[in-house]
Each structure stands twice: as C-alpha cells, then as structure tokens.
Amino acid sequence: MSRRQAREIALQALYQLEINCAESAEQEEMYENLALDTAFQEAEAKVSQATREFARSLVEGTRAHISEIDACIEEASRDWKLTRMATVDRNIARIAVYEMKFAEPALTPNIAINEAVELSKKYGSDESARFINGILGAMVK
C-alpha cells in the first residue's frame, strides 16, 4: 500500500467535495463516493485495495472531525482565516491534523508534517510548503 498515494487521492477527493458541495444530507454519501471514485480513476498507477481503504478512511475521518480540525488550524494560523487559505493548502492541513489528532493510530507529528509538506510541494503553490510547515509546526509546539 502506498500511503502517500492514498493521501494524494484523499486530497483530490476533499478538494472536489469542497468545490462541489452537496445540497442535502442525503447527497453527502453519494458526493463522497463520487469524489473518491473520480480520484481513484485519476490516479496514475493502479490503486490497491489497501490504498483505497486508507484513502477512504482519510476522507471520512477528516470530514467527520472537520469542525475540530478547522478550529485547530485557525488557532495555529494566527493571521490567516481558514476561508482565506488556498483550498489545496486548507485540505492538506486538514488531512495532517486528522492524522495527528484523530486517526487510530495517530501519526507522529514529524511524519504528518513531512507528508503534508511533500503534498504541498506537488499540489500547492510555491509558498505552500512553507505555509503548511509553519501552521502545522505551530500546532505541535
């Protein structure tokens, strides 16, 4: 299983879910499944069942704890409101916070931060890696 590939898939699904919000609670599961299926299809390499399950757990866990995660990010980001952050950066940070604080077993902060920084280098802007590292680092202190 490639955990990095699962994180990339989860990021793509969370991004899609944020851009295309479900209009009702009944649509939530359908939208989530559609976002994950689309991300699985877009993956460059074959996606193993274990990778699929891990990506799904990241998306479901992040969404289940979204309000607590967002509060942690806002507290650590001081001068940046969550709504002002780039959508990609916001969702990378959300995945990392979920893995550090809510996942079972929790991922150690240095690994979660490193994985988030690597994702931001690939999917974010030129400043994303420093921004993500700063927010997550402040959260851990």
N, CA, C and O atoms as CSV, one atom per row, in Angstrom:
chain,resi,resn,atom,element,x,y,z
A,1,MET,N,N,0.849,-1.186,0.000
A,1,MET,CA,C,0.000,0.000,0.000
A,1,MET,C,C,0.886,1.238,0.000
A,1,MET,O,O,1.901,1.300,0.693
A,2,SER,N,N,0.488,2.191,-0.771
A,2,SER,CA,C,1.186,3.472,-0.801
A,2,SER,C,C,0.362,4.494,-0.024
A,2,SER,O,O,-0.672,4.970,-0.491
A,3,ARG,N,N,0.843,4.814,1.161
A,3,ARG,CA,C,0.127,5.809,1.974
A,3,ARG,C,C,0.183,7.183,1.324
A,3,ARG,O,O,-0.776,7.950,1.413
A,4,ARG,N,N,1.293,7.499,0.672
A,4,ARG,CA,C,1.390,8.797,0.003
A,4,ARG,C,C,0.353,8.876,-1.107
A,4,ARG,O,O,-0.310,9.902,-1.257
A,5,GLN,N,N,0.202,7.813,-1.885
A,5,GLN,CA,C,-0.799,7.799,-2.954
A,5,GLN,C,C,-2.201,7.951,-2.353
A,5,GLN,O,O,-3.043,8.650,-2.916
A,6,ALA,N,N,-2.450,7.303,-1.221
A,6,ALA,CA,C,-3.749,7.421,-0.557
A,6,ALA,C,C,-3.999,8.861,-0.110
A,6,ALA,O,O,-5.119,9.361,-0.214
A,7,ARG,N,N,-2.958,9.523,0.386
A,7,ARG,CA,C,-3.104,10.927,0.800
A,7,ARG,C,C,-3.393,11.823,-0.404
A,7,ARG,O,O,-4.196,12.752,-0.311
A,8,GLU,N,N,-2.743,11.544,-1.524
A,8,GLU,CA,C,-2.999,12.321,-2.737
A,8,GLU,C,C,-4.441,12.137,-3.191
A,8,GLU,O,O,-5.111,13.102,-3.559
A,9,ILE,N,N,-4.910,10.909,-3.163
A,9,ILE,CA,C,-6.293,10.615,-3.552
A,9,ILE,C,C,-7.260,11.310,-2.591
A,9,ILE,O,O,-8.243,11.913,-3.022
A,10,ALA,N,N,-6.977,11.224,-1.290
A,10,ALA,CA,C,-7.838,11.875,-0.292
A,10,ALA,C,C,-7.864,13.388,-0.511
A,10,ALA,O,O,-8.921,14.010,-0.414
A,11,LEU,N,N,-6.712,13.977,-0.805
A,11,LEU,CA,C,-6.649,15.407,-1.077
A,11,LEU,C,C,-7.517,15.764,-2.273
A,11,LEU,O,O,-8.277,16.732,-2.222
A,12,GLN,N,N,-7.414,15.002,-3.335
A,12,GLN,CA,C,-8.213,15.272,-4.531
A,12,GLN,C,C,-9.704,15.144,-4.230
A,12,GLN,O,O,-10.504,15.954,-4.699
A,13,ALA,N,N,-10.076,14.140,-3.459
A,13,ALA,CA,C,-11.489,13.951,-3.117
A,13,ALA,C,C,-11.990,15.085,-2.219
A,13,ALA,O,O,-13.077,15.617,-2.445
A,14,LEU,N,N,-11.211,15.458,-1.210
A,14,LEU,CA,C,-11.629,16.544,-0.318
A,14,LEU,C,C,-11.741,17.864,-1.059
A,14,LEU,O,O,-12.647,18.654,-0.797
A,15,TYR,N,N,-10.828,18.101,-1.976
A,15,TYR,CA,C,-10.884,19.312,-2.797
A,15,TYR,C,C,-12.184,19.322,-3.603
A,15,TYR,O,O,-12.905,20.319,-3.631
A,16,GLN,N,N,-12.464,18.208,-4.248
A,16,GLN,CA,C,-13.680,18.112,-5.054
A,16,GLN,C,C,-14.932,18.287,-4.196
A,16,GLN,O,O,-15.884,18.945,-4.615
A,17,LEU,N,N,-14.934,17.708,-3.013
A,17,LEU,CA,C,-16.092,17.833,-2.122
A,17,LEU,C,C,-16.284,19.268,-1.637
A,17,LEU,O,O,-17.412,19.706,-1.410
A,18,GLU,N,N,-15.195,19.988,-1.481
A,18,GLU,CA,C,-15.319,21.381,-1.048
A,18,GLU,C,C,-15.811,22.273,-2.181
A,18,GLU,O,O,-16.571,23.212,-1.945
A,19,ILE,N,N,-15.389,21.991,-3.392
A,19,ILE,CA,C,-15.799,22.785,-4.546
A,19,ILE,C,C,-17.244,22.464,-4.951
A,19,ILE,O,O,-18.002,23.358,-5.326
A,20,ASN,N,N,-17.610,21.198,-4.874
A,20,ASN,CA,C,-18.960,20.746,-5.260
A,20,ASN,C,C,-19.700,20.259,-4.027
A,20,ASN,O,O,-19.773,19.054,-3.785
A,21,CYS,N,N,-20.238,21.159,-3.261
A,21,CYS,CA,C,-20.919,20.823,-2.015
A,21,CYS,C,C,-22.253,20.135,-2.276
A,21,CYS,O,O,-22.992,20.491,-3.195
A,22,ALA,N,N,-22.533,19.160,-1.458
A,22,ALA,CA,C,-23.835,18.503,-1.522
A,22,ALA,C,C,-24.898,19.483,-1.033
A,22,ALA,O,O,-24.658,20.288,-0.134
A,23,GLU,N,N,-26.054,19.397,-1.634
A,23,GLU,CA,C,-27.140,20.309,-1.271
A,23,GLU,C,C,-27.963,19.814,-0.094
A,23,GLU,O,O,-28.697,20.585,0.525
A,24,SER,N,N,-27.845,18.536,0.213
A,24,SER,CA,C,-28.604,17.989,1.333
A,24,SER,C,C,-27.791,16.878,2.005
A,24,SER,O,O,-26.832,16.353,1.440
A,25,ALA,N,N,-28.201,16.541,3.214
A,25,ALA,CA,C,-27.522,15.481,3.956
A,25,ALA,C,C,-27.618,14.138,3.221
A,25,ALA,O,O,-26.711,13.310,3.302
A,26,GLU,N,N,-28.721,13.938,2.509
A,26,GLU,CA,C,-28.908,12.690,1.772
A,26,GLU,C,C,-27.899,12.543,0.633
A,26,GLU,O,O,-27.555,11.428,0.242
A,27,GLN,N,N,-27.432,13.662,0.110
A,27,GLN,CA,C,-26.478,13.635,-1.000
A,27,GLN,C,C,-25.028,13.474,-0.545
A,27,GLN,O,O,-24.162,13.151,-1.358
A,28,GLU,N,N,-24.756,13.691,0.720
A,28,GLU,CA,C,-23.385,13.678,1.230
A,28,GLU,C,C,-22.640,12.390,0.867
A,28,GLU,O,O,-21.546,12.446,0.307
A,29,GLU,N,N,-23.218,11.249,1.179
A,29,GLU,CA,C,-22.542,9.975,0.914
A,29,GLU,C,C,-22.340,9.759,-0.584
A,29,GLU,O,O,-21.289,9.278,-1.007
A,30,MET,N,N,-23.337,10.111,-1.378
A,30,MET,CA,C,-23.218,9.964,-2.824
A,30,MET,C,C,-22.087,10.845,-3.359
A,30,MET,O,O,-21.288,10.388,-4.175
A,31,TYR,N,N,-22.010,12.089,-2.915
A,31,TYR,CA,C,-20.954,13.003,-3.357
A,31,TYR,C,C,-19.581,12.491,-2.927
A,31,TYR,O,O,-18.615,12.556,-3.686
A,32,GLU,N,N,-19.511,11.978,-1.693
A,32,GLU,CA,C,-18.241,11.461,-1.189
A,32,GLU,C,C,-17.776,10.270,-2.027
A,32,GLU,O,O,-16.607,10.195,-2.406
A,33,ASN,N,N,-18.685,9.346,-2.315
A,33,ASN,CA,C,-18.342,8.184,-3.143
A,33,ASN,C,C,-17.921,8.610,-4.545
A,33,ASN,O,O,-16.964,8.074,-5.103
A,34,LEU,N,N,-18.629,9.558,-5.099
A,34,LEU,CA,C,-18.295,10.049,-6.437
A,34,LEU,C,C,-16.919,10.717,-6.456
A,34,LEU,O,O,-16.134,10.500,-7.380
A,35,ALA,N,N,-16.632,11.517,-5.451
A,35,ALA,CA,C,-15.336,12.201,-5.378
A,35,ALA,C,C,-14.204,11.184,-5.247
A,35,ALA,O,O,-13.173,11.312,-5.907
A,36,LEU,N,N,-14.395,10.180,-4.402
A,36,LEU,CA,C,-13.364,9.150,-4.245
A,36,LEU,C,C,-13.201,8.328,-5.517
A,36,LEU,O,O,-12.078,8.064,-5.945
A,37,ASP,N,N,-14.305,7.924,-6.119
A,37,ASP,CA,C,-14.228,7.142,-7.364
A,37,ASP,C,C,-13.504,7.917,-8.462
A,37,ASP,O,O,-12.707,7.345,-9.205
A,38,THR,N,N,-13.777,9.207,-8.565
A,38,THR,CA,C,-13.112,10.044,-9.561
A,38,THR,C,C,-11.614,10.120,-9.270
A,38,THR,O,O,-10.800,10.011,-10.186
A,39,ALA,N,N,-11.250,10.304,-8.012
A,39,ALA,CA,C,-9.838,10.376,-7.640
A,39,ALA,C,C,-9.131,9.043,-7.892
A,39,ALA,O,O,-7.981,9.024,-8.330
A,40,PHE,N,N,-9.813,7.930,-7.616
A,40,PHE,CA,C,-9.221,6.612,-7.895
A,40,PHE,C,C,-8.961,6.447,-9.388
A,40,PHE,O,O,-7.920,5.924,-9.786
A,41,GLN,N,N,-9.894,6.884,-10.203
A,41,GLN,CA,C,-9.743,6.766,-11.655
A,41,GLN,C,C,-8.624,7.654,-12.178
A,41,GLN,O,O,-7.947,7.298,-13.142
A,42,GLU,N,N,-8.425,8.807,-11.549
A,42,GLU,CA,C,-7.402,9.745,-11.990
A,42,GLU,C,C,-5.995,9.350,-11.537
A,42,GLU,O,O,-5.005,9.885,-12.037
A,43,ALA,N,N,-5.911,8.411,-10.588
A,43,ALA,CA,C,-4.597,8.000,-10.080
A,43,ALA,C,C,-3.747,7.454,-11.224
A,43,ALA,O,O,-4.224,6.707,-12.078
A,44,GLU,N,N,-2.482,7.846,-11.216
A,44,GLU,CA,C,-1.584,7.459,-12.304
A,44,GLU,C,C,-1.261,5.972,-12.304
A,44,GLU,O,O,-1.097,5.368,-13.363
A,45,ALA,N,N,-1.171,5.393,-11.137
A,45,ALA,CA,C,-0.839,3.972,-11.028
A,45,ALA,C,C,-2.052,3.200,-10.530
A,45,ALA,O,O,-3.024,3.778,-10.044
A,46,LYS,N,N,-1.974,1.891,-10.663
A,46,LYS,CA,C,-3.056,1.040,-10.158
A,46,LYS,C,C,-3.166,1.246,-8.645
A,46,LYS,O,O,-2.161,1.320,-7.938
A,47,VAL,N,N,-4.378,1.333,-8.180
A,47,VAL,CA,C,-4.621,1.597,-6.767
A,47,VAL,C,C,-5.025,0.299,-6.087
A,47,VAL,O,O,-6.043,-0.300,-6.432
A,48,SER,N,N,-4.224,-0.134,-5.119
A,48,SER,CA,C,-4.524,-1.370,-4.399
A,48,SER,C,C,-5.735,-1.179,-3.492
A,48,SER,O,O,-6.137,-0.053,-3.199
A,49,GLN,N,N,-6.300,-2.281,-3.062
A,49,GLN,CA,C,-7.453,-2.224,-2.161
A,49,GLN,C,C,-7.075,-1.558,-0.837
A,49,GLN,O,O,-7.861,-0.789,-0.282
A,50,ALA,N,N,-5.883,-1.848,-0.335
A,50,ALA,CA,C,-5.439,-1.253,0.933
A,50,ALA,C,C,-5.295,0.275,0.791
A,50,ALA,O,O,-5.648,1.025,1.701
A,51,THR,N,N,-4.779,0.717,-0.344
A,51,THR,CA,C,-4.644,2.154,-0.588
A,51,THR,C,C,-6.019,2.801,-0.675
A,51,THR,O,O,-6.240,3.884,-0.133
A,52,ARG,N,N,-6.947,2.130,-1.364
A,52,ARG,CA,C,-8.322,2.640,-1.461
A,52,ARG,C,C,-8.946,2.789,-0.074
A,52,ARG,O,O,-9.570,3.807,0.227
A,53,GLU,N,N,-8.775,1.777,0.759
A,53,GLU,CA,C,-9.366,1.799,2.097
A,53,GLU,C,C,-8.751,2.910,2.950
A,53,GLU,O,O,-9.458,3.587,3.696
A,54,PHE,N,N,-7.429,3.096,2.836
A,54,PHE,CA,C,-6.777,4.148,3.609
A,54,PHE,C,C,-7.229,5.525,3.123
A,54,PHE,O,O,-7.499,6.408,3.937
A,55,ALA,N,N,-7.314,5.714,1.820
A,55,ALA,CA,C,-7.787,6.999,1.276
A,55,ALA,C,C,-9.207,7.280,1.747
A,55,ALA,O,O,-9.520,8.401,2.148
A,56,ARG,N,N,-10.055,6.282,1.700
A,56,ARG,CA,C,-11.442,6.452,2.161
A,56,ARG,C,C,-11.471,6.807,3.648
A,56,ARG,O,O,-12.244,7.671,4.061
A,57,SER,N,N,-10.636,6.148,4.453
A,57,SER,CA,C,-10.620,6.444,5.894
A,57,SER,C,C,-10.143,7.876,6.150
A,57,SER,O,O,-10.631,8.534,7.069
A,58,LEU,N,N,-9.194,8.362,5.347
A,58,LEU,CA,C,-8.736,9.745,5.495
A,58,LEU,C,C,-9.853,10.734,5.171
A,58,LEU,O,O,-10.054,11.710,5.893
A,59,VAL,N,N,-10.570,10.477,4.092
A,59,VAL,CA,C,-11.664,11.381,3.702
A,59,VAL,C,C,-12.780,11.338,4.737
A,59,VAL,O,O,-13.240,12.382,5.200
A,60,GLU,N,N,-13.211,10.151,5.098
A,60,GLU,CA,C,-14.314,10.030,6.058
A,60,GLU,C,C,-13.923,10.594,7.423
A,60,GLU,O,O,-14.716,11.296,8.051
A,61,GLY,N,N,-12.714,10.295,7.884
A,61,GLY,CA,C,-12.262,10.786,9.184
A,61,GLY,C,C,-12.103,12.293,9.205
A,61,GLY,O,O,-12.497,12.956,10.164
A,62,THR,N,N,-11.522,12.830,8.142
A,62,THR,CA,C,-11.347,14.282,8.065
A,62,THR,C,C,-12.702,14.975,8.064
A,62,THR,O,O,-12.898,15.970,8.761
A,63,ARG,N,N,-13.620,14.456,7.292
A,63,ARG,CA,C,-14.948,15.084,7.232
A,63,ARG,C,C,-15.707,14.921,8.544
A,63,ARG,O,O,-16.467,15.809,8.930
A,64,ALA,N,N,-15.515,13.811,9.226
A,64,ALA,CA,C,-16.221,13.582,10.494
A,64,ALA,C,C,-15.752,14.543,11.589
A,64,ALA,O,O,-16.522,14.886,12.487
A,65,HIS,N,N,-14.499,14.972,11.514
A,65,HIS,CA,C,-13.925,15.843,12.542
A,65,HIS,C,C,-13.633,17.248,12.021
A,65,HIS,O,O,-12.817,17.969,12.596
A,66,ILE,N,N,-14.293,17.633,10.945
A,66,ILE,CA,C,-13.949,18.877,10.246
A,66,ILE,C,C,-14.004,20.114,11.141
A,66,ILE,O,O,-13.132,20.976,11.037
A,67,SER,N,N,-14.985,20.221,12.000
A,67,SER,CA,C,-15.080,21.439,12.822
A,67,SER,C,C,-13.951,21.511,13.846
A,67,SER,O,O,-13.409,22.591,14.082
A,68,GLU,N,N,-13.587,20.390,14.456
A,68,GLU,CA,C,-12.471,20.388,15.409
A,68,GLU,C,C,-11.144,20.651,14.682
A,68,GLU,O,O,-10.288,21.383,15.181
A,69,ILE,N,N,-10.988,20.049,13.507
A,69,ILE,CA,C,-9.773,20.232,12.709
A,69,ILE,C,C,-9.633,21.689,12.299
A,69,ILE,O,O,-8.563,22.280,12.446
A,70,ASP,N,N,-10.708,22.266,11.788
A,70,ASP,CA,C,-10.660,23.667,11.362
A,70,ASP,C,C,-10.349,24.599,12.524
A,70,ASP,O,O,-9.638,25.588,12.350
A,71,ALA,N,N,-10.870,24.296,13.703
A,71,ALA,CA,C,-10.576,25.121,14.883
A,71,ALA,C,C,-9.085,25.041,15.224
A,71,ALA,O,O,-8.482,26.057,15.570
A,72,CYS,N,N,-8.493,23.873,15.135
A,72,CYS,CA,C,-7.049,23.715,15.385
A,72,CYS,C,C,-6.232,24.513,14.385
A,72,CYS,O,O,-5.267,25.179,14.759
A,73,ILE,N,N,-6.612,24.451,13.120
A,73,ILE,CA,C,-5.878,25.170,12.072
A,73,ILE,C,C,-5.999,26.675,12.278
A,73,ILE,O,O,-5.004,27.394,12.186
A,74,GLU,N,N,-7.200,27.154,12.554
A,74,GLU,CA,C,-7.401,28.592,12.761
A,74,GLU,C,C,-6.610,29.094,13.964
A,74,GLU,O,O,-6.040,30.184,13.923
A,75,GLU,N,N,-6.576,28.310,15.024
A,75,GLU,CA,C,-5.829,28.717,16.213
A,75,GLU,C,C,-4.322,28.800,15.915
A,75,GLU,O,O,-3.643,29.710,16.389
A,76,ALA,N,N,-3.816,27.861,15.139
A,76,ALA,CA,C,-2.384,27.826,14.830
A,76,ALA,C,C,-1.983,28.833,13.761
A,76,ALA,O,O,-0.822,29.239,13.702
A,77,SER,N,N,-2.919,29.241,12.921
A,77,SER,CA,C,-2.561,30.099,11.791
A,77,SER,C,C,-2.598,31.593,12.111
A,77,SER,O,O,-2.274,32.409,11.248
A,78,ARG,N,N,-2.974,31.958,13.295
A,78,ARG,CA,C,-2.984,33.329,13.804
A,78,ARG,C,C,-3.554,34.375,12.849
A,78,ARG,O,O,-4.690,34.814,13.025
A,79,ASP,N,N,-2.785,34.777,11.846
A,79,ASP,CA,C,-3.187,35.883,10.983
A,79,ASP,C,C,-4.001,35.466,9.762
A,79,ASP,O,O,-4.424,36.319,8.982
A,80,TRP,N,N,-4.219,34.189,9.593
A,80,TRP,CA,C,-4.930,33.694,8.404
A,80,TRP,C,C,-6.244,33.047,8.794
A,80,TRP,O,O,-6.270,32.078,9.554
A,81,LYS,N,N,-7.313,33.576,8.283
A,81,LYS,CA,C,-8.605,32.909,8.456
A,81,LYS,C,C,-8.641,31.717,7.517
A,81,LYS,O,O,-8.058,31.752,6.434
A,82,LEU,N,N,-9.310,30.688,7.924
A,82,LEU,CA,C,-9.404,29.456,7.132
A,82,LEU,C,C,-9.966,29.732,5.734
A,82,LEU,O,O,-9.525,29.131,4.755
A,83,THR,N,N,-10.923,30.627,5.648
A,83,THR,CA,C,-11.555,30.929,4.363
A,83,THR,C,C,-10.618,31.654,3.403
A,83,THR,O,O,-10.855,31.650,2.195
A,84,ARG,N,N,-9.563,32.275,3.916
A,84,ARG,CA,C,-8.598,32.972,3.058
A,84,ARG,C,C,-7.514,32.043,2.527
A,84,ARG,O,O,-6.796,32.399,1.593
A,85,MET,N,N,-7.390,30.870,3.107
A,85,MET,CA,C,-6.361,29.922,2.677
A,85,MET,C,C,-6.747,29.314,1.336
A,85,MET,O,O,-7.926,29.158,1.020
A,86,ALA,N,N,-5.738,28.981,0.567
A,86,ALA,CA,C,-5.994,28.274,-0.692
A,86,ALA,C,C,-6.668,26.944,-0.372
A,86,ALA,O,O,-6.335,26.299,0.622
A,87,THR,N,N,-7.599,26.541,-1.198
A,87,THR,CA,C,-8.360,25.310,-0.964
A,87,THR,C,C,-7.441,24.101,-0.836
A,87,THR,O,O,-7.653,23.244,0.022
A,88,VAL,N,N,-6.431,24.033,-1.678
A,88,VAL,CA,C,-5.485,22.911,-1.617
A,88,VAL,C,C,-4.746,22.921,-0.283
A,88,VAL,O,O,-4.664,21.891,0.387
A,89,ASP,N,N,-4.213,24.068,0.106
A,89,ASP,CA,C,-3.473,24.170,1.369
A,89,ASP,C,C,-4.364,23.815,2.554
A,89,ASP,O,O,-3.948,23.087,3.455
A,90,ARG,N,N,-5.567,24.320,2.551
A,90,ARG,CA,C,-6.515,24.060,3.634
A,90,ARG,C,C,-6.759,22.560,3.785
A,90,ARG,O,O,-6.773,22.041,4.900
A,91,ASN,N,N,-6.951,21.870,2.671
A,91,ASN,CA,C,-7.246,20.441,2.740
A,91,ASN,C,C,-6.015,19.593,3.052
A,91,ASN,O,O,-6.139,18.533,3.666
A,92,ILE,N,N,-4.850,20.035,2.645
A,92,ILE,CA,C,-3.617,19.346,3.050
A,92,ILE,C,C,-3.461,19.439,4.564
A,92,ILE,O,O,-3.167,18.446,5.229
A,93,ALA,N,N,-3.659,20.640,5.102
A,93,ALA,CA,C,-3.559,20.830,6.554
A,93,ALA,C,C,-4.609,19.998,7.285
A,93,ALA,O,O,-4.324,19.420,8.334
A,94,ARG,N,N,-5.805,19.936,6.741
A,94,ARG,CA,C,-6.868,19.148,7.375
A,94,ARG,C,C,-6.491,17.674,7.474
A,94,ARG,O,O,-6.687,17.049,8.516
A,95,ILE,N,N,-5.954,17.122,6.399
A,95,ILE,CA,C,-5.555,15.712,6.421
A,95,ILE,C,C,-4.482,15.487,7.485
A,95,ILE,O,O,-4.556,14.525,8.249
A,96,ALA,N,N,-3.490,16.369,7.535
A,96,ALA,CA,C,-2.409,16.223,8.516
A,96,ALA,C,C,-2.932,16.303,9.945
A,96,ALA,O,O,-2.554,15.498,10.795
A,97,VAL,N,N,-3.796,17.266,10.203
A,97,VAL,CA,C,-4.352,17.399,11.556
A,97,VAL,C,C,-5.172,16.163,11.903
A,97,VAL,O,O,-5.086,15.660,13.023
A,98,TYR,N,N,-5.958,15.675,10.967
A,98,TYR,CA,C,-6.723,14.454,11.227
A,98,TYR,C,C,-5.780,13.311,11.606
A,98,TYR,O,O,-6.016,12.598,12.582
A,99,GLU,N,N,-4.720,13.147,10.831
A,99,GLU,CA,C,-3.806,12.028,11.102
A,99,GLU,C,C,-3.080,12.185,12.438
A,99,GLU,O,O,-2.788,11.187,13.096
A,100,MET,N,N,-2.785,13.418,12.849
A,100,MET,CA,C,-2.086,13.639,14.120
A,100,MET,C,C,-3.006,13.518,15.329
A,100,MET,O,O,-2.604,13.001,16.372
A,101,LYS,N,N,-4.240,13.993,15.189
A,101,LYS,CA,C,-5.100,14.119,16.368
A,101,LYS,C,C,-6.260,13.127,16.460
A,101,LYS,O,O,-6.724,12.827,17.560
A,102,PHE,N,N,-6.727,12.622,15.338
A,102,PHE,CA,C,-7.949,11.821,15.380
A,102,PHE,C,C,-7.812,10.406,14.823
A,102,PHE,O,O,-8.616,9.537,15.160
A,103,ALA,N,N,-6.827,10.161,13.989
A,103,ALA,CA,C,-6.680,8.842,13.373
A,103,ALA,C,C,-6.243,7.819,14.420
A,103,ALA,O,O,-5.591,8.150,15.411
A,104,GLU,N,N,-6.616,6.591,14.172
A,104,GLU,CA,C,-6.199,5.481,15.037
A,104,GLU,C,C,-5.417,4.493,14.207
A,104,GLU,O,O,-5.989,3.897,13.294
A,105,PRO,N,N,-4.157,4.290,14.470
A,105,PRO,CA,C,-3.341,5.011,15.434
A,105,PRO,C,C,-2.948,6.374,14.880
A,105,PRO,O,O,-2.877,6.575,13.667
A,106,ALA,N,N,-2.695,7.300,15.790
A,106,ALA,CA,C,-2.303,8.654,15.381
A,106,ALA,C,C,-0.910,8.618,14.762
A,106,ALA,O,O,-0.051,7.841,15.178
A,107,LEU,N,N,-0.707,9.458,13.778
A,107,LEU,CA,C,0.580,9.577,13.122
A,107,LEU,C,C,1.432,10.572,13.915
A,107,LEU,O,O,0.932,11.606,14.356
A,108,THR,N,N,2.714,10.259,14.095
A,108,THR,CA,C,3.569,11.183,14.838
A,108,THR,C,C,3.642,12.512,14.082
A,108,THR,O,O,3.647,12.523,12.851
A,109,PRO,N,N,3.697,13.620,14.807
A,109,PRO,CA,C,3.664,14.934,14.160
A,109,PRO,C,C,4.724,15.141,13.079
A,109,PRO,O,O,4.417,15.692,12.022
A,110,ASN,N,N,5.968,14.709,13.321
A,110,ASN,CA,C,7.003,14.960,12.317
A,110,ASN,C,C,6.713,14.239,11.012
A,110,ASN,O,O,7.016,14.765,9.941
A,111,ILE,N,N,6.142,13.062,11.076
A,111,ILE,CA,C,5.789,12.327,9.851
A,111,ILE,C,C,4.599,12.994,9.165
A,111,ILE,O,O,4.602,13.166,7.947
A,112,ALA,N,N,3.587,13.368,9.937
A,112,ALA,CA,C,2.406,14.016,9.365
A,112,ALA,C,C,2.787,15.340,8.697
A,112,ALA,O,O,2.299,15.654,7.611
A,113,ILE,N,N,3.651,16.107,9.341
A,113,ILE,CA,C,4.085,17.386,8.779
A,113,ILE,C,C,4.887,17.155,7.506
A,113,ILE,O,O,4.680,17.849,6.511
A,114,ASN,N,N,5.796,16.194,7.525
A,114,ASN,CA,C,6.593,15.896,6.339
A,114,ASN,C,C,5.705,15.478,5.170
A,114,ASN,O,O,5.897,15.939,4.045
A,115,GLU,N,N,4.745,14.615,5.431
A,115,GLU,CA,C,3.837,14.170,4.364
A,115,GLU,C,C,3.024,15.340,3.816
A,115,GLU,O,O,2.814,15.440,2.607
A,116,ALA,N,N,2.569,16.221,4.702
A,116,ALA,CA,C,1.800,17.389,4.275
A,116,ALA,C,C,2.659,18.334,3.438
A,116,ALA,O,O,2.192,18.873,2.434
A,117,VAL,N,N,3.901,18.535,3.842
A,117,VAL,CA,C,4.807,19.406,3.090
A,117,VAL,C,C,5.070,18.820,1.706
A,117,VAL,O,O,5.091,19.553,0.717
A,118,GLU,N,N,5.270,17.514,1.628
A,118,GLU,CA,C,5.500,16.868,0.329
A,118,GLU,C,C,4.272,17.013,-0.581
A,118,GLU,O,O,4.413,17.267,-1.777
A,119,LEU,N,N,3.080,16.854,-0.019
A,119,LEU,CA,C,1.852,17.051,-0.800
A,119,LEU,C,C,1.762,18.493,-1.293
A,119,LEU,O,O,1.378,18.744,-2.435
A,120,SER,N,N,2.115,19.433,-0.426
A,120,SER,CA,C,2.015,20.847,-0.813
A,120,SER,C,C,3.031,21.210,-1.892
A,120,SER,O,O,2.765,22.078,-2.723
A,121,LYS,N,N,4.179,20.561,-1.889
A,121,LYS,CA,C,5.165,20.803,-2.954
A,121,LYS,C,C,4.632,20.333,-4.305
A,121,LYS,O,O,4.909,20.942,-5.338
A,122,LYS,N,N,3.874,19.258,-4.286
A,122,LYS,CA,C,3.353,18.695,-5.531
A,122,LYS,C,C,2.086,19.404,-6.007
A,122,LYS,O,O,1.918,19.629,-7.205
A,123,TYR,N,N,1.200,19.755,-5.084
A,123,TYR,CA,C,-0.117,20.266,-5.462
A,123,TYR,C,C,-0.355,21.738,-5.147
A,123,TYR,O,O,-1.292,22.337,-5.676
A,124,GLY,N,N,0.473,22.322,-4.300
A,124,GLY,CA,C,0.245,23.705,-3.890
A,124,GLY,C,C,1.032,24.706,-4.716
A,124,GLY,O,O,1.600,24.380,-5.759
A,125,SER,N,N,1.048,25.916,-4.224
A,125,SER,CA,C,1.790,26.998,-4.881
A,125,SER,C,C,3.244,26.960,-4.413
A,125,SER,O,O,3.636,26.081,-3.644
A,126,ASP,N,N,4.027,27.909,-4.879
A,126,ASP,CA,C,5.440,27.984,-4.484
A,126,ASP,C,C,5.607,28.223,-2.984
A,126,ASP,O,O,6.599,27.794,-2.396
A,127,GLU,N,N,4.655,28.898,-2.371
A,127,GLU,CA,C,4.738,29.209,-0.941
A,127,GLU,C,C,4.033,28.181,-0.055
A,127,GLU,O,O,4.132,28.253,1.170
A,128,SER,N,N,3.343,27.252,-0.644
A,128,SER,CA,C,2.521,26.316,0.131
A,128,SER,C,C,3.305,25.494,1.142
A,128,SER,O,O,2.857,25.320,2.276
A,129,ALA,N,N,4.463,24.988,0.753
A,129,ALA,CA,C,5.233,24.123,1.654
A,129,ALA,C,C,5.610,24.865,2.935
A,129,ALA,O,O,5.462,24.324,4.031
A,130,ARG,N,N,6.097,26.104,2.803
A,130,ARG,CA,C,6.448,26.890,3.985
A,130,ARG,C,C,5.214,27.205,4.821
A,130,ARG,O,O,5.251,27.135,6.050
A,131,PHE,N,N,4.133,27.549,4.151
A,131,PHE,CA,C,2.886,27.889,4.835
A,131,PHE,C,C,2.372,26.691,5.653
A,131,PHE,O,O,2.055,26.829,6.835
A,132,ILE,N,N,2.296,25.538,5.020
A,132,ILE,CA,C,1.825,24.314,5.695
A,132,ILE,C,C,2.751,23.946,6.846
A,132,ILE,O,O,2.290,23.625,7.942
A,133,ASN,N,N,4.056,23.993,6.598
A,133,ASN,CA,C,5.029,23.670,7.639
A,133,ASN,C,C,4.871,24.610,8.836
A,133,ASN,O,O,4.938,24.173,9.985
A,134,GLY,N,N,4.661,25.895,8.565
A,134,GLY,CA,C,4.504,26.873,9.640
A,134,GLY,C,C,3.262,26.631,10.476
A,134,GLY,O,O,3.321,26.670,11.705
A,135,ILE,N,N,2.145,26.382,9.824
A,135,ILE,CA,C,0.887,26.156,10.558
A,135,ILE,C,C,0.961,24.881,11.384
A,135,ILE,O,O,0.641,24.885,12.573
A,136,LEU,N,N,1.382,23.796,10.757
A,136,LEU,CA,C,1.431,22.517,11.481
A,136,LEU,C,C,2.493,22.530,12.556
A,136,LEU,O,O,2.301,21.954,13.627
A,137,GLY,N,N,3.631,23.193,12.280
A,137,GLY,CA,C,4.672,23.311,13.296
A,137,GLY,C,C,4.188,24.096,14.503
A,137,GLY,O,O,4.474,23.719,15.639
A,138,ALA,N,N,3.457,25.185,14.273
A,138,ALA,CA,C,2.913,25.984,15.371
A,138,ALA,C,C,1.907,25.179,16.190
A,138,ALA,O,O,1.805,25.357,17.404
A,139,MET,N,N,1.177,24.307,15.535
A,139,MET,CA,C,0.182,23.496,16.204
A,139,MET,C,C,0.834,22.490,17.156
A,139,MET,O,O,0.290,22.182,18.216
A,140,VAL,N,N,1.982,21.994,16.773
A,140,VAL,CA,C,2.662,20.967,17.545
A,140,VAL,C,C,3.388,21.555,18.759
A,140,VAL,O,O,3.578,20.861,19.758
A,141,LYS,N,N,3.795,22.822,18.683
A,141,LYS,CA,C,4.547,23.457,19.786
A,141,LYS,C,C,3.718,23.634,21.015
A,141,LYS,O,O,4.207,24.149,22.020
